[in-house]
Amino acid sequence: MNGLEILETGPLSLIQDLGRIGHLRSGVGVSGAADRRSLRLGNRLVGNHEDAAGVEILLGGLSLRAQQPTTIAFTGAPAQAYRDGIAIGHSSVISVRAGQTVRLDFAPSGLRTYLTVRGGIVVPEILGSRSTDTMSGIGPAPLEPHVVLPIGPSPTTFSRVDLAPVPPMTNETLDIRVVFGPRADRFTNPKTLVQGRWAVSTESDRIGARLDRVGANELLRRTDDTELPTEGVALGSIQVPPSGQPVVFLADHPITGGYPVVGVVADADIDRLGQARPGQHIRFVGA
């Protein structure tokens, strides 16, 4: 079978598209790329529709061998890529011949790099998506060495640019916009969310960014210990368990929850939060 042969995967490499839409009533979440903007950009660079499946690579470390001529792009976290040992550009259009190898270093900033390939990765769809949902287990298994990723037919469109002018990704404090509610009234001090800074915990994953308080600012405190009935929660919801340390729901979040949601991250900033590394500081600001 022709395609891309995986040689190394790094810490975790998953097939992701823009998610499975329309199945919340059946208890199935959307999932999809944690940084949708980077996946969309990569697909545009190689001429695909924006929702074509690519590979989401945690921190870097992926290597592969092309078994057919193809065109690829790396976007998101700026890990340096090499084609047969020669450095190649990030957020750029890269031609690869059959037999050539591509290797990705570990990213100095950001968390997730995206590999897109002209024609898309065409593993079987489940409920209309090729995404891996790490919480439910729906979708393709995490990539392993010797797996060959099949490539779809080449589209008829081409990118108008060879290099996308994207702003640099850094490890500095991220300003994340938030809208308070729907359960801000369940806290005695909801405004402490936007005071001071929070740090991304090492326990964060695709389900949620768990945050630790930085400095002397107080934690979130509930008005009482009464539990809420289970209710729906959206992407970007900031749920607060009894510890007072918030969790921001990301791509693989549950679709219901019982802890109160003090606010919701603005959709435009969810992709940025999906690239925040453990230890990186977050500052919430009113939207």
C-alpha positions in Angstrom: 0.0 0.0 0.0 1.3 3.4 -0.9 1.2 6.3 1.5 3.4 7.5 4.4 5.2 4.9 6.5 5.5 6.0 10.1 9.0 5.4 11.5 8.8 7.1 14.9 5.8 8.7 16.6 7.2 11.0 19.3 5.3 11.1 22.6 1.9 10.8 20.9 0.7 11.2 17.3 -3.0 11.0 16.4 -5.1 11.3 13.3 -7.3 14.3 13.6 -9.7 16.3 11.3 -12.2 18.9 12.5 -14.3 16.4 14.4 -17.5 14.5 14.3 -20.4 16.9 14.2 -24.1 16.2 15.1 -23.8 13.3 17.5 -24.1 15.1 20.9 -27.6 13.6 21.4 -26.1 10.2 21.2 -23.5 11.1 23.8 -20.6 11.4 21.2 -18.4 14.5 21.5 -16.9 16.4 18.6 -13.2 15.8 19.3 -11.0 16.9 16.3 -7.8 18.9 16.3 -7.0 20.7 19.5 -5.7 23.6 17.4 -8.2 23.8 14.6 -6.6 26.9 13.1 -3.3 25.2 12.5 -4.9 22.1 10.9 -7.0 24.4 8.6 -3.9 26.3 7.6 -1.9 23.1 6.8 -4.8 21.8 4.6 -5.0 25.1 2.7 -1.2 25.0 2.1 -1.4 21.5 0.5 -4.6 22.3 -1.5 -7.0 20.2 0.6 -10.4 21.1 2.0 -9.9 22.5 5.5 -11.5 19.5 7.2 -9.2 16.9 5.7 -7.5 14.5 8.2 -3.9 15.1 9.2 -1.7 14.1 12.0 -1.5 15.9 15.4 1.9 15.4 16.9 2.5 16.1 20.6 5.7 18.1 21.1 7.4 16.6 18.0 9.6 13.6 17.4 7.7 12.1 14.4 9.6 10.6 11.4 8.2 9.0 8.3 9.1 7.7 4.9 7.2 8.6 1.7 6.2 5.6 -0.4 4.9 7.8 -3.2 5.5 11.4 -4.4 3.5 13.8 -2.3 3.2 17.3 -0.9 3.1 17.9 2.8 3.1 20.8 5.3 3.9 21.2 9.0 1.9 23.9 11.0 1.2 24.7 14.6 4.1 24.3 17.2 7.3 25.2 15.3 9.3 22.0 15.5 12.1 22.0 12.9 11.5 19.5 10.1 14.2 17.8 7.9 13.8 16.1 4.5 16.6 13.5 4.1 18.6 15.4 6.8 18.1 18.9 5.2 16.1 21.5 7.1 12.8 22.5 5.5 10.5 25.3 6.3 7.6 25.5 8.8 4.1 26.5 7.6 5.4 26.0 4.1 4.7 23.7 1.1 7.1 20.7 1.0 7.5 18.3 -1.9 8.6 14.8 -1.0 9.7 12.1 -3.4 9.1 8.4 -3.0 11.7 6.9 -0.6 12.6 10.2 1.1 12.4 10.5 4.9 11.0 13.4 6.9 12.0 13.9 10.5 10.5 16.4 13.0 12.5 17.7 16.0 10.9 18.6 19.3 9.2 22.0 19.3 10.8 24.8 21.4 7.4 26.4 21.9 3.8 25.4 21.6 2.5 21.9 22.2 1.1 20.4 19.0 2.5 20.3 15.4 0.2 19.3 12.5 1.2 17.3 9.5 -1.0 17.7 6.5 -0.6 15.8 3.2 -2.1 16.6 -0.2 -5.1 14.3 -0.6 -5.5 13.9 3.2 -5.2 10.8 5.4 -8.0 8.5 4.3 -8.3 6.0 7.1 -12.0 4.8 7.6 -14.4 7.3 9.0 -16.4 6.6 12.2 -19.6 8.7 12.5 -18.4 10.9 9.7 -15.0 11.7 11.1 -11.5 10.3 11.1 -10.6 11.9 14.5 -9.2 10.1 17.5 -11.2 10.8 20.6 -8.8 10.0 23.5 -11.6 10.0 26.1 -14.1 7.7 24.4 -11.7 5.7 22.4 -13.6 6.4 19.2 -11.5 6.7 16.0 -8.2 5.4 14.8 -5.6 4.1 17.3 -2.6 6.3 18.2 0.0 5.9 15.5 2.8 3.4 15.9 6.0 2.6 14.0 5.5 0.7 10.7 1.9 1.9 10.2 1.4 3.1 6.6 -1.1 6.0 6.4 -3.1 5.9 3.1 -3.3 9.1 1.1 -6.4 10.2 -0.7 -6.7 11.3 -4.4 -4.8 14.6 -5.1 -7.3 17.6 -5.2 -7.5 19.8 -8.2 -6.7 23.0 -6.3 -3.3 24.3 -5.3 -2.1 26.7 -2.7 -1.4 30.3 -3.8 1.5 30.6 -1.4 4.6 28.6 -0.6 5.0 29.9 2.9 2.3 31.2 5.3 3.2 34.3 7.3 2.1 33.1 10.7 3.1 35.0 14.0 5.7 33.2 16.1 4.5 30.9 18.8 6.1 31.6 22.2 6.1 30.3 25.8 5.2 33.7 27.2 2.0 34.4 29.2 -1.1 33.9 27.1 -4.0 36.4 27.4 -7.2 34.2 27.1 -10.6 35.9 26.7 -13.4 34.6 28.8 -17.2 35.2 29.1 -18.6 34.7 32.6 -21.4 32.2 33.2 -23.5 30.2 33.1 -22.8 29.3 36.8 -20.7 32.3 37.9 -23.3 32.9 40.6 -22.2 29.6 42.2 -19.0 31.3 43.4 -18.4 33.9 46.1 -15.4 35.4 44.1 -15.9 34.6 40.4 -13.8 37.7 39.4 -10.7 36.0 40.9 -10.6 34.1 37.6 -9.4 37.2 35.8 -7.0 38.3 38.6 -3.4 37.2 38.6 -2.1 34.3 36.6 -2.7 30.5 36.3 -0.2 27.9 35.1 -1.0 24.9 32.9 -0.6 21.7 34.9 1.4 18.7 33.8 -1.9 16.7 34.2 -3.4 18.5 31.2 -4.3 16.6 28.1 -6.7 16.8 25.1 -9.6 16.5 27.5 -8.8 19.6 29.4 -6.2 22.2 30.4 -5.9 21.9 34.2 -4.7 25.1 35.8 -2.8 25.8 39.0 -2.8 29.2 40.7 0.4 31.3 40.4 1.2 33.7 43.2 -0.9 34.8 46.1 -4.3 35.4 44.4 -7.1 33.4 45.9 -8.7 30.3 44.4 -12.3 30.1 43.3 -14.7 29.5 46.2 -18.2 28.1 45.9 -21.2 29.7 47.6 -22.1 26.2 49.0 -21.2 22.6 48.5 -24.5 21.6 46.9 -23.8 19.6 43.7 -25.5 20.7 40.5 -27.5 18.3 38.4 -25.5 17.0 35.4 -25.8 19.4 32.5 -24.2 20.0 29.1 -20.8 21.6 28.8 -19.4 23.2 25.7 -15.9 23.4 24.3 -13.9 26.0 26.3 -16.1 25.6 29.4 -14.1 26.5 32.6 -15.3 23.9 35.1 -14.3 24.3 38.7 -14.0 21.2 41.0 -13.9 21.4 44.8 -10.2 22.2 44.8 -10.9 25.7 43.3 -8.4 25.0 40.5 -10.2 25.4 37.1 -10.2 23.0 34.2 -10.7 24.4 30.7 -12.4 21.8 28.5 -10.6 21.1 25.2 -11.2 18.9 22.1 -12.0 15.6 23.8 -14.0 17.0 26.7 -17.1 15.2 28.1 -20.4 16.5 26.8 -21.9 16.7 30.3 -20.5 17.6 33.7 -21.6 18.2 37.3 -19.2 20.8 38.6 -20.2 24.5 38.1 -18.9 26.3 35.0 -17.7 29.8 36.0 -17.1 30.9 32.4 -16.4 29.9 28.8 -13.3 30.7 26.8 -13.9 32.7 23.6 -13.9 30.4 20.7 -11.1 32.4 18.9 -8.7 31.7 21.9 -9.4 27.9 22.3 -6.8 27.0 19.7 -4.2 29.1 21.5 -5.0 27.4 24.7 -4.7 24.0 22.9 -1.0 25.0 22.3 -0.2 26.0 25.9 2.6 23.9 27.3 2.7 22.5 30.9 4.1 25.3 33.1 3.1 28.1 30.7 1.2 30.9 32.3 -2.4 31.9 31.4 -4.0 35.3 32.2 -7.8 35.4 31.7 -9.3 38.7 30.5 -12.9 39.6 30.0 -14.1 39.2 26.4 
